[in-house]
Amino acid sequence: MASAPSPSGVVSSGAWAQRPSGVPAAVPPPGIPLAFLGASGLGLVAMGVAWVLTAGAASRDLTADPVVAAVHLGVLATLATGVLGAMHQFVPVITARPIRSVRTAATSLIVWVVGAWALPLGIGTGSPATTAVGGAALGVAVALVTWNLAPSLRVRGKGSSVTALRWSLAGAIATTLVGVAFVGDRRAAWFPLSGHVDLAMGVVGMFAWLGTAYIGVAAKLWPMFMLAHLERPDRAGATAVWAMPIGAIVLATGLAIRRDLVAEVGALVLAVAIVAHLRSLVAHVAHRRRARDLHLVYVLTSAGLLVAGSLLGAAGTIAVRMRVDAGPGLVAAAMVAFGGWLLVALVGHAHKVVPFIGWSLLRARGVRTGPSGRPLAFADLIDARWAALGYGQVTAGVVALASGLATRSVGLLVTAGALLAASGVTVTLNLVVHPWRVARSAPAADVP
Ligand code: HEM
């Protein structure tokens, strides 16, 4: 890999030397984000299959090991893998500083994927050795990612997106450290692992890590994809960037030490973050100059799931405190809705970002025209009908999963798993097949 100078003058091996003109200098080679996103698509298929297989167990016991396995195929093999791919693309672009090393990025991808699959497979099949390999691999992968991305994130004066990405990296480290401790605890029983403690890790992972990454990246992507330029600085977005991780940490602490007041303060701060994030979205939608498209539908659906998760979380907390049987199911449904907020956003943005990266890659290889003979366009790299189908499948899958856990319905859980697996196939194929066809059918003169 050829070296590229960073703005600070430091020669770096982390940038894409062959990028076509117009692509930011610090951008990594396309294979890095694309491989993370492809692995995330496979994770979505695996998560769907896992929910089909664990539907019976989940209807009886929400904390059964096969359920924990399905949860982690969702949060690690799907969501976190996609978010890590996004971070490898956007940290260098937003900070204008390349990652430290492409080779390390490729290694972290492999080690991460091994961990994100081995941990759930170990838990689901009752193999402590596989679980331990998974936990260790995830720990190593997060250390590599931190080494690779942290120098870029030291940049100053690049706004609240960088703050969000710093928080998100800290959230990834914290969640993984807690997760590794859980893995050890399952063998050595160092501390009591109650549902509250499990939920505390879920809150930090979902909001401080994954959610904060999304709100940080969205602050850059929404203006671009919606053609929305706010007249005033986005104060609501900046508030969300701080309130979300802080609220998550305080809520998780309250849950872990079982202090209701601390948990309530944390939940309140988290609610402020959610309202601020939604206000920022409303401002972007109101100022948009692009006509309604599927990206907007994805983003609004994702926001709807965030609202649904908040309402289900509040209802679940009240029901648990009143010792109503439905309480744990409502809390589980809330976590699914929050996961759905991020999953639908991830899939929706992938439909914009992947064709964008694919376009750069094809241009760098000399492809100038699409199948129609006209200049290569993003629309050549994706099929709109497949995209709409994927939207329907993933949204229905999330709604069915939340409803299935709330009502402990095996039928709904099986349906949810099938829909989520199908969405993984539809979305991944749509984003892979069309660029591949364009590359294959490009006129020979186009390709050097
Ligand atoms: C975004 C990141 C994460 C989220 C949202 C999350 C969420 C959760 C949730 C909700 C549970 C309870 C599941 C249930 O009882 O049905 C759980 C348990 C568990 N998690 Fe995670 N997790 C994350 C990352 C990790 C990581 C990185 C590891 C390992 C390195 C890990 C290891 C575990 C283990 C071992 C358990 C089972 C604990 C027990 O035996 O009760 N998790 N997690």
Boltz pocket constraint, residues with backbone or C-beta under 6 A from the ligand:
constraints:
  - pocket:
      binder: B
      contacts: [[A, 62], [A, 63], [A, 64], [A, 67], [A, 68], [A, 71], [A, 72], [A, 75], [A, 76], [A, 80], [A, 119], [A, 134], [A, 135], [A, 138], [A, 139], [A, 175], [A, 176], [A, 178], [A, 179], [A, 180], [A, 182], [A, 183], [A, 186], [A, 193], [A, 194], [A, 198], [A, 199], [A, 201], [A, 202], [A, 203], [A, 204], [A, 205], [A, 206], [A, 209], [A, 210], [A, 335]]
      max_distance: 6.0
